[in-house]
Amino acid sequence: MIRVSIDPVGMTFRLDGHAGYAPEGQDIVCAGVSMLAAALFEYVMCTADEDDLGDCEMEPGHAALDVCPASADVMCACRTAFSMAAMGFELLAARYPEYVIID
């Protein structure tokens, strides 16, 4: 099971676990979760300055991202990205509740 914790207001994100929906390389739940996380990371990395980033790690079965932008424009953009990602994770959790849980 994959556990996701995402706070669009505080701009914190944690992901832990593996879906186990299908064998490695065929797991559509893992693929969906991984792409949402990768898109969030990529957007934040392209939008925020390095000084705006706290925890920032992504590896198989684990991801963590904390953002504290100094600029109001960057803060607004990152919050929007976190909100979009949160909606995506909620959709996956609703469709695959035995494989994705939102904390």
N, C-alpha and C positions, 0 to 999 in steps of 0.2 A: 504494500500500500504506500502511496505517496501522500505525505502530509505537507500542506502549503499554509504558510502564514504570510499574509500580505496586508499592509496598512498604507493605503494611498495618501492619507493625511500626514502620517509620520514618515512616509517613504522608507519603510522597512520591508524586507522580503526574505523569507526563509523557505527552503524546500528540502525535504529529506525523504529518502526511501526509493523504492522501485515499484512499478505498478504490478508486474506479474500477470498481466492480462494475457500475454502470449509470449512465445519464445523470443529471446533477444534478436533484434533485427526485424521482427514482425509485430512488435507491440505498438498498436496505434495509440493507446493511452499514453504510453511513455513518449511517443513521438509528439503528440499534442502538447503535453506538459513541457517537454524539452524546447519545443519551438516557441511557446509563449515566454518561457524564461529567457531564452536566447534573444528574442526580440526585445524584451524589456531591458536586458543588459546592454545590447547594442545601441538602443535608442539613448539610454542614459549615458553611455560612454561617449556618444557623439554629441550630446547636448550639454552635459555638465563638465566642469573643470575637474582636474584630478584632486584639487583641494576640497571639492564638494563631496567626495566619496569617503565613506567610512569603510565598513566591512564590504569586501567585494571579492567573492570567490565563486567559481562554478567548476564542478567536477562531477563525474558520474554518481548519481544518488544524493548529491548535496549541492545547494546553492545558497548564497547569502549576499544581500545587497542592502546597504544603508546609504541614503543620500541626504545631505544637508546643504543645499545650494545657498550661496551668498546673494545671488541675483534673484530678484522677484520674477523676472522673465523665465529664468531657468527653473525656478521652483514651480511655477505654473505649468510649464511644459512637462516636467518630470512627474508632477502629480497627475496630470492627464494620462501619461503613459502608465503609471501605477494603477490608475482607475481602470483603464482598458484591460490591462493584464488581469486585474482582479476579476473583472467580468468574465474573461475567458476561462480562468480557473474555476469560477463558480459554475459556468456552463459544463465544463468537464466533470466536475464533482456531481452535478445533478444527473448527468447522463451515465456516469460510471461511479456511483457512490461506494461500491465495494473496492474501488481502486484508487480514488482520490478523495481526500478529506481536507476541508478548509478549517484551520484552527482559528 
